Amino acid sequence: MVRLVIAFFITSFFISIQSPLLLGQDETIKSFADDQDKKCNAIMNIMCNSSEIYQDISSDYSGLDKVGKSVHIISKTSFILRLLDNNMLLRMDLQDDQGTRTTVSAKNIHYGFYIDSKDTTNFKLIEIDDPVRVPDNSLYMKPTAESIRKYICKNYMIGGSFLGELIEREDLILTLNTNVSPWSLNILSKNLKNLQSMHGKIIEGNVLIDSDTKEIRSGQIVTVAQGKPYTMNFNNVSKKHGLLYLLERMDLKVYSTSDITVIPLNNTITTYRYNVTVRSDAEFRLSYYGLPEPEGISWDRPTPNYIWLLAGCGVFGLLAVLCSYLRRRNSRTSITKESAS
Protein backbone atom coordinates (compact mmCIF):
# COMPACT_ATOMS: atom_id res chain seq x y z
CA MET A 1 0.00 0.00 0.00
CA VAL A 2 2.79 2.35 0.91
CA ARG A 3 4.56 1.57 -2.37
CA LEU A 4 1.40 2.41 -4.32
CA VAL A 5 1.06 5.74 -2.55
CA ILE A 6 4.72 6.57 -3.19
CA ALA A 7 4.40 5.56 -6.85
CA PHE A 8 1.29 7.73 -7.19
CA PHE A 9 3.05 10.82 -5.85
CA ILE A 10 6.13 10.20 -7.99
CA THR A 11 3.99 9.86 -11.11
CA SER A 12 2.04 13.00 -10.23
CA PHE A 13 5.30 14.88 -9.70
CA PHE A 14 6.68 14.00 -13.15
CA ILE A 15 3.37 14.86 -14.81
CA SER A 16 3.44 18.26 -13.12
CA ILE A 17 6.96 18.89 -14.46
CA GLN A 18 6.08 17.95 -18.03
CA SER A 19 2.80 19.84 -18.24
CA PRO A 20 1.73 23.18 -16.68
CA LEU A 21 -1.91 22.41 -17.35
CA LEU A 22 -2.61 21.56 -13.71
CA LEU A 23 -5.43 24.10 -13.63
CA GLY A 24 -7.04 22.63 -16.73
CA GLN A 25 -7.13 23.81 -20.35
CA ASP A 26 -9.52 26.71 -19.79
CA GLU A 27 -7.52 28.20 -16.92
CA THR A 28 -4.19 27.72 -18.70
CA ILE A 29 -5.39 29.37 -21.90
CA LYS A 30 -6.92 32.22 -19.89
CA SER A 31 -3.61 32.72 -18.06
CA PHE A 32 -1.76 32.71 -21.38
CA ALA A 33 -4.20 35.27 -22.83
CA ASP A 34 -3.60 37.48 -19.77
CA ASP A 35 0.17 37.28 -20.36
CA GLN A 36 -0.34 38.39 -23.96
CA ASP A 37 -2.58 41.22 -22.77
CA LYS A 38 0.13 42.50 -20.40
CA LYS A 39 2.72 42.48 -23.17
CA CYS A 40 0.37 44.42 -25.47
CA ASN A 41 -0.26 46.94 -22.67
CA ALA A 42 3.49 47.47 -22.31
CA ILE A 43 3.77 48.11 -26.07
CA MET A 44 0.85 50.54 -25.99
CA ASN A 45 2.24 52.45 -22.99
CA ILE A 46 5.49 53.12 -24.82
CA MET A 47 4.31 53.55 -28.41
CA CYS A 48 1.21 55.67 -27.82
CA ASN A 49 3.05 58.62 -26.29
CA SER A 50 4.98 59.39 -29.45
CA SER A 51 5.57 57.06 -32.37
CA GLU A 52 5.25 56.47 -36.09
CA ILE A 53 4.47 53.04 -37.53
CA TYR A 54 4.97 52.45 -41.25
CA GLN A 55 3.21 49.51 -42.88
CA ASP A 56 3.87 48.59 -46.53
CA ILE A 57 1.69 45.93 -48.15
CA SER A 58 2.29 44.24 -51.50
CA SER A 59 -0.74 42.21 -52.60
CA ASP A 60 -1.28 39.92 -55.59
CA TYR A 61 -4.95 38.94 -55.94
CA SER A 62 -6.34 36.44 -58.44
CA GLY A 63 -10.02 35.67 -58.07
CA LEU A 64 -13.48 37.01 -58.76
CA ASP A 65 -14.81 40.53 -58.50
CA LYS A 66 -18.22 41.49 -57.09
CA VAL A 67 -20.07 40.38 -60.24
CA GLY A 68 -18.22 37.05 -60.52
CA LYS A 69 -15.75 38.10 -63.23
CA SER A 70 -12.19 36.76 -63.05
CA VAL A 71 -9.68 39.47 -62.14
CA HIS A 72 -5.98 39.77 -61.36
CA ILE A 73 -5.09 42.78 -59.25
CA ILE A 74 -1.61 43.80 -58.09
CA SER A 75 -1.69 46.56 -55.50
CA LYS A 76 0.64 48.39 -53.16
CA THR A 77 -0.65 50.04 -50.02
CA SER A 78 1.25 52.16 -47.53
CA PHE A 79 -0.07 53.03 -44.10
CA ILE A 80 1.37 55.54 -41.66
CA LEU A 81 0.06 55.54 -38.11
CA ARG A 82 1.17 58.56 -36.08
CA LEU A 83 0.59 58.91 -32.35
CA LEU A 84 1.47 61.96 -30.27
CA ASP A 85 -0.04 62.38 -26.82
CA ASN A 86 -3.83 62.57 -27.49
CA ASN A 87 -3.40 63.00 -31.25
CA MET A 88 -3.95 60.04 -33.58
CA LEU A 89 -3.64 59.76 -37.35
CA LEU A 90 -3.83 57.02 -39.96
CA ARG A 91 -2.86 57.81 -43.55
CA MET A 92 -3.37 55.30 -46.36
CA ASP A 93 -1.85 55.55 -49.86
CA LEU A 94 -3.26 52.94 -52.25
CA GLN A 95 -1.96 52.18 -55.75
CA ASP A 96 -3.67 49.64 -58.02
CA ASP A 97 -5.05 49.34 -61.54
CA GLN A 98 -7.69 51.94 -60.69
CA GLY A 99 -5.08 54.59 -59.91
CA THR A 100 -3.98 56.24 -56.68
CA ARG A 101 -6.02 57.13 -53.65
CA THR A 102 -5.08 58.69 -50.32
CA THR A 103 -7.22 58.82 -47.20
CA VAL A 104 -6.45 60.36 -43.82
CA SER A 105 -8.43 59.65 -40.67
CA ALA A 106 -7.26 61.62 -37.63
CA LYS A 107 -8.14 63.31 -34.38
CA ASN A 108 -6.72 66.10 -32.25
CA ILE A 109 -7.86 67.67 -28.98
CA HIS A 110 -10.63 69.67 -30.73
CA TYR A 111 -12.05 67.46 -33.50
CA GLY A 112 -11.73 64.34 -35.62
CA PHE A 113 -11.81 64.27 -39.42
CA TYR A 114 -11.74 62.01 -42.47
CA ILE A 115 -10.41 63.35 -45.79
CA ASP A 116 -9.83 61.83 -49.22
CA SER A 117 -7.67 62.57 -52.27
CA LYS A 118 -7.24 60.98 -55.69
CA ASP A 119 -3.88 62.65 -56.40
CA THR A 120 -2.30 62.70 -52.88
CA THR A 121 -2.41 66.52 -52.80
CA ASN A 122 -5.93 67.93 -53.29
CA PHE A 123 -7.93 66.70 -50.32
CA LYS A 124 -11.68 66.71 -49.89
CA LEU A 125 -13.35 66.75 -46.48
CA ILE A 126 -15.56 63.66 -46.11
CA GLU A 127 -16.55 63.95 -42.47
CA ILE A 128 -15.74 65.93 -39.35
CA ASP A 129 -16.78 65.25 -35.79
CA ASP A 130 -15.77 65.77 -32.18
CA PRO A 131 -12.70 63.82 -30.97
CA VAL A 132 -14.82 61.39 -28.93
CA ARG A 133 -16.30 59.73 -32.04
CA VAL A 134 -13.67 59.83 -34.75
CA PRO A 135 -14.98 59.52 -38.33
CA ASP A 136 -14.56 56.03 -39.72
CA ASN A 137 -12.03 55.40 -42.47
CA SER A 138 -14.20 52.75 -44.13
CA LEU A 139 -11.25 51.38 -46.12
CA TYR A 140 -9.37 50.28 -43.07
CA MET A 141 -9.89 51.53 -39.53
CA LYS A 142 -10.64 54.46 -37.30
CA PRO A 143 -7.84 55.76 -35.05
CA THR A 144 -9.26 54.68 -31.70
CA ALA A 145 -7.40 53.05 -28.81
CA GLU A 146 -8.91 49.64 -29.61
CA SER A 147 -8.05 49.68 -33.32
CA ILE A 148 -4.56 51.07 -32.63
CA ARG A 149 -3.95 48.23 -30.19
CA LYS A 150 -4.79 45.72 -32.93
CA TYR A 151 -2.59 47.62 -35.37
CA ILE A 152 0.49 47.63 -33.13
CA CYS A 153 0.13 44.18 -31.55
CA LYS A 154 -0.50 42.05 -34.65
CA ASN A 155 2.21 39.57 -33.59
CA TYR A 156 -0.07 38.62 -30.66
CA MET A 157 -3.18 38.11 -32.81
CA ILE A 158 -4.78 35.16 -34.61
CA GLY A 159 -6.70 36.07 -37.76
CA GLY A 160 -7.47 39.59 -36.53
CA SER A 161 -8.47 38.54 -33.00
CA PHE A 162 -6.66 38.36 -29.70
CA LEU A 163 -6.76 35.07 -27.84
CA GLY A 164 -8.88 36.72 -25.15
CA GLU A 165 -11.53 37.46 -27.78
CA LEU A 166 -11.49 33.88 -29.06
CA ILE A 167 -11.98 32.60 -25.50
CA GLU A 168 -15.26 34.51 -25.28
CA ARG A 169 -16.70 32.68 -28.30
CA GLU A 170 -18.93 29.88 -26.99
CA ASP A 171 -18.73 27.93 -30.26
CA LEU A 172 -14.94 27.47 -30.15
CA ILE A 173 -12.96 24.61 -28.61
CA LEU A 174 -9.39 25.75 -27.84
CA THR A 175 -6.64 23.27 -26.97
CA LEU A 176 -3.18 24.49 -25.99
CA ASN A 177 -0.28 22.03 -26.05
CA THR A 178 2.66 23.33 -24.01
CA ASN A 179 4.60 20.04 -24.11
CA VAL A 180 6.03 20.90 -27.53
CA SER A 181 8.28 23.72 -28.69
CA PRO A 182 6.95 26.02 -29.99
CA TRP A 183 3.61 25.72 -28.25
CA SER A 184 0.67 24.61 -30.39
CA LEU A 185 -2.86 26.00 -30.17
CA ASN A 186 -5.66 24.09 -31.90
CA ILE A 187 -8.93 25.86 -32.77
CA LEU A 188 -12.19 24.18 -33.75
CA SER A 189 -15.73 25.54 -34.01
CA LYS A 190 -18.79 23.54 -33.00
CA ASN A 191 -20.78 25.39 -35.66
CA LEU A 192 -19.17 24.15 -38.90
CA LYS A 193 -22.52 23.26 -40.48
CA ASN A 194 -23.88 26.81 -40.35
CA LEU A 195 -21.24 28.88 -42.14
CA GLN A 196 -23.68 31.62 -43.16
CA SER A 197 -23.74 32.81 -39.55
CA MET A 198 -19.94 32.74 -39.21
CA HIS A 199 -18.97 35.56 -41.59
CA GLY A 200 -15.57 37.02 -40.74
CA LYS A 201 -14.90 34.46 -38.00
CA ILE A 202 -12.29 31.74 -37.51
CA ILE A 203 -13.83 28.29 -37.57
CA GLU A 204 -10.73 26.09 -37.27
CA GLY A 205 -6.96 26.18 -37.35
CA ASN A 206 -3.66 25.52 -35.67
CA VAL A 207 -1.07 28.14 -34.71
CA LEU A 208 2.44 27.98 -33.25
CA ILE A 209 3.34 30.21 -30.30
CA ASP A 210 6.71 31.35 -28.93
CA SER A 211 6.72 30.13 -25.32
CA ASP A 212 9.08 32.93 -24.20
CA THR A 213 7.66 36.03 -25.89
CA LYS A 214 4.08 34.69 -26.17
CA GLU A 215 3.99 35.84 -29.83
CA ILE A 216 2.02 34.06 -32.55
CA ARG A 217 4.70 32.79 -34.92
CA SER A 218 2.88 30.98 -37.73
CA GLY A 219 -0.12 28.86 -38.50
CA GLN A 220 -3.01 27.88 -40.70
CA ILE A 221 -6.54 29.06 -39.99
CA VAL A 222 -9.88 28.80 -41.78
CA THR A 223 -12.20 31.81 -41.87
CA VAL A 224 -15.58 32.43 -43.48
CA ALA A 225 -16.50 35.11 -46.03
CA GLN A 226 -19.99 35.25 -47.55
CA GLY A 227 -20.72 31.71 -46.43
CA LYS A 228 -17.56 30.22 -47.96
CA PRO A 229 -14.50 28.96 -46.02
CA TYR A 230 -11.05 30.24 -46.92
CA THR A 231 -7.73 28.90 -45.66
CA MET A 232 -5.02 31.32 -44.55
CA ASN A 233 -1.37 30.38 -44.08
CA PHE A 234 0.68 33.01 -42.28
CA ASN A 235 4.17 33.50 -40.91
CA ASN A 236 5.30 36.32 -38.58
CA VAL A 237 8.83 37.66 -38.13
CA SER A 238 9.52 39.93 -35.16
CA LYS A 239 12.50 41.85 -33.87
CA LYS A 240 13.34 43.15 -30.42
CA HIS A 241 13.26 46.94 -30.13
CA GLY A 242 14.55 47.81 -26.68
CA LEU A 243 12.26 45.89 -24.33
CA LEU A 244 9.57 45.34 -26.98
CA TYR A 245 9.06 42.63 -29.57
CA LEU A 246 7.54 44.29 -32.63
CA LEU A 247 6.35 42.72 -35.87
CA GLU A 248 8.66 43.38 -38.83
CA ARG A 249 7.16 41.17 -41.53
CA MET A 250 4.06 39.07 -42.08
CA ASP A 251 3.57 36.73 -45.05
CA LEU A 252 -0.03 35.74 -45.74
CA LYS A 253 -1.44 33.40 -48.38
CA VAL A 254 -5.20 32.94 -48.81
CA TYR A 255 -6.51 29.82 -50.56
CA SER A 256 -9.87 28.41 -51.48
CA THR A 257 -10.35 25.76 -48.80
CA SER A 258 -11.63 23.27 -51.39
CA ASP A 259 -8.14 23.08 -52.92
CA ILE A 260 -5.22 24.69 -51.10
CA THR A 261 -2.71 23.12 -53.50
CA VAL A 262 -3.47 25.63 -56.27
CA ILE A 263 -2.12 29.17 -56.61
CA PRO A 264 -3.38 31.27 -53.67
CA LEU A 265 -6.24 33.69 -54.26
CA ASN A 266 -4.24 36.38 -52.48
CA ASN A 267 -0.54 36.52 -51.68
CA THR A 268 0.35 39.38 -49.34
CA ILE A 269 3.68 40.53 -47.91
CA THR A 270 3.54 43.17 -45.19
CA THR A 271 6.59 44.94 -43.75
CA TYR A 272 6.76 47.30 -40.77
CA ARG A 273 9.08 50.13 -39.69
CA TYR A 274 8.98 52.10 -36.44
CA ASN A 275 10.00 55.54 -35.24
CA VAL A 276 9.48 56.55 -31.62
CA THR A 277 9.73 60.31 -32.17
CA VAL A 278 7.01 62.56 -33.58
CA ARG A 279 8.19 66.18 -33.53
CA SER A 280 5.17 68.07 -34.81
CA ASP A 281 1.40 67.94 -34.35
CA ALA A 282 0.68 69.86 -37.59
CA GLU A 283 -0.43 66.76 -39.54
CA PHE A 284 -3.26 66.14 -37.08
CA ARG A 285 -5.03 69.33 -38.29
CA LEU A 286 -7.08 70.10 -41.39
CA SER A 287 -5.02 73.17 -42.22
CA TYR A 288 -2.00 70.96 -42.93
CA TYR A 289 -3.89 69.53 -45.93
CA GLY A 290 -4.98 72.90 -47.29
CA LEU A 291 -8.46 72.77 -45.73
CA PRO A 292 -9.98 75.41 -43.42
CA GLU A 293 -10.12 74.80 -39.69
CA PRO A 294 -13.61 74.42 -38.15
CA GLU A 295 -15.29 77.63 -37.08
CA GLY A 296 -14.19 78.73 -33.63
CA ILE A 297 -11.04 76.58 -33.60
CA SER A 298 -7.73 78.38 -33.22
CA TRP A 299 -4.25 77.05 -32.59
CA ASP A 300 -1.32 78.68 -30.85
CA ARG A 301 1.03 79.55 -33.63
CA PRO A 302 4.66 78.56 -33.06
CA THR A 303 7.24 81.31 -33.06
CA PRO A 304 8.44 81.83 -36.67
CA ASN A 305 11.97 80.69 -37.42
CA TYR A 306 13.06 84.17 -38.47
CA ILE A 307 12.23 85.48 -35.00
CA TRP A 308 14.56 82.92 -33.43
CA LEU A 309 17.19 83.82 -36.04
CA LEU A 310 16.93 87.53 -35.25
CA ALA A 311 17.04 86.80 -31.54
CA GLY A 312 20.16 84.70 -32.00
CA CYS A 313 21.82 87.44 -34.05
CA GLY A 314 20.92 89.95 -31.35
CA VAL A 315 22.49 87.82 -28.64
CA PHE A 316 25.68 87.38 -30.63
CA GLY A 317 25.72 91.11 -31.37
CA LEU A 318 25.47 91.96 -27.65
CA LEU A 319 28.26 89.52 -26.86
CA ALA A 320 30.46 91.11 -29.53
CA VAL A 321 29.82 94.61 -28.10
CA LEU A 322 30.52 93.37 -24.56
CA CYS A 323 33.78 91.70 -25.62
CA SER A 324 34.86 94.87 -27.46
CA TYR A 325 34.08 96.98 -24.39
CA LEU A 326 36.02 94.69 -22.05
CA ARG A 327 38.97 94.65 -24.44
CA ARG A 328 39.10 98.47 -24.55
CA ARG A 329 38.76 98.71 -20.79
CA ASN A 330 41.61 96.27 -20.22
CA SER A 331 43.73 98.18 -22.72
CA ARG A 332 43.09 101.52 -20.95
CA THR A 333 43.87 99.96 -17.58
CA SER A 334 47.22 98.67 -18.87
CA ILE A 335 48.14 102.09 -20.30
CA THR A 336 47.25 103.85 -17.04
CA LYS A 337 49.44 101.46 -15.00
CA GLU A 338 52.37 101.95 -17.38
CA SER A 339 52.04 105.76 -17.15
CA ALA A 340 51.94 105.66 -13.37
CA SER A 341 55.09 103.60 -13.16
ABEGO torsion letter per residue (X at the ends): XAAAAAAAAAAAAAAAAABAAAAEAAAAAAAAAAAAAAAAAAAAAAAAABBBBBBBBBBBBBBBBAAGBBBBBBBBBBBBBBBBEABBBBBBBBBBAAEBBBBBBBBBAABBBBBBBAAGABBBBABBBBAABBBBBAAABBBBAAAAAAAAAAAABBGGBBAAAAAABAABBBBBBAABOBBBBBBBBAAAABAAAABGBBABEBBBBBAAAGBBABEBBBBBBGGBBBBBBBBBBBBBBEABBBBABBBBBBBBAABAABBBABBBBBBBBBBABBABAAAABAAAAGBBBBBGBBBBBBBBAAAAAAAAAAAAAAAAAAAAAAAAAAAAAAAAAAAAX
